[in-house]
Amino acid sequence: MSIWWSLHLRREAASVPLARRFLLGTMETAGVDPDICFDLSVALSEACANAVEHGGDRSGLVEHGEPGDRGERTDPRPGTSPADSGQYRVTAYLDGEMCRIEVADSGPGFPARRELTPAPAPCVAESGRGLDLIEQLADHVQFGNRPGRGAVVSFDKVLKWREGALLMV
């Protein structure tokens, strides 16, 4: 048995713990080992935080508006939908012994250097530490750019299951 889900979230800080709790709830209910749940939830939090911070142009977003404002662009540009910069997507697949998580945004994407050869960030630099943490917590990580515009971070981890787990192979 396998399970997958996809969330389209607004680029707001509050979306990060929401995505993390959704993943944790899914994995705990399915019977994934708590240590694996923790590692994947931290990696997901880092990927989501990056999408919130770097996932698009914030200049056209409604930051504080009237009730009912949904963070859409106030000045849509030709060729982009109102939600392009205001949302990101999280998709998770739990299948047998593997979990794959993908976070995609509509930002400028990764610089060619990061996309081709991830290099450790200097200890004093704040930028890039989340990506390094994802690499440490997951078994396989890919950083890439979507065709057109946007970054994609995907990572895999081999799952361990609790005894009597619902989805255990």
Buried (B, 14 or more C-beta within 10 A) or exposed (E): EEBEEEBEBBBBEEBBEBBBEBBBEBBBEBBBBEEBBEBBBBBBBBBBBBBBBBBBBBEBBEEEEEEEEEBBBEEBEEEBEBBBBBBBBBBBBBBEEBBBBBBBBBBBBBEEEBBEEBEEBEEEEEEBBBBBBBBEBBEEBEBBBEEEBBBBBBBBBEBBBBEEBEBBE
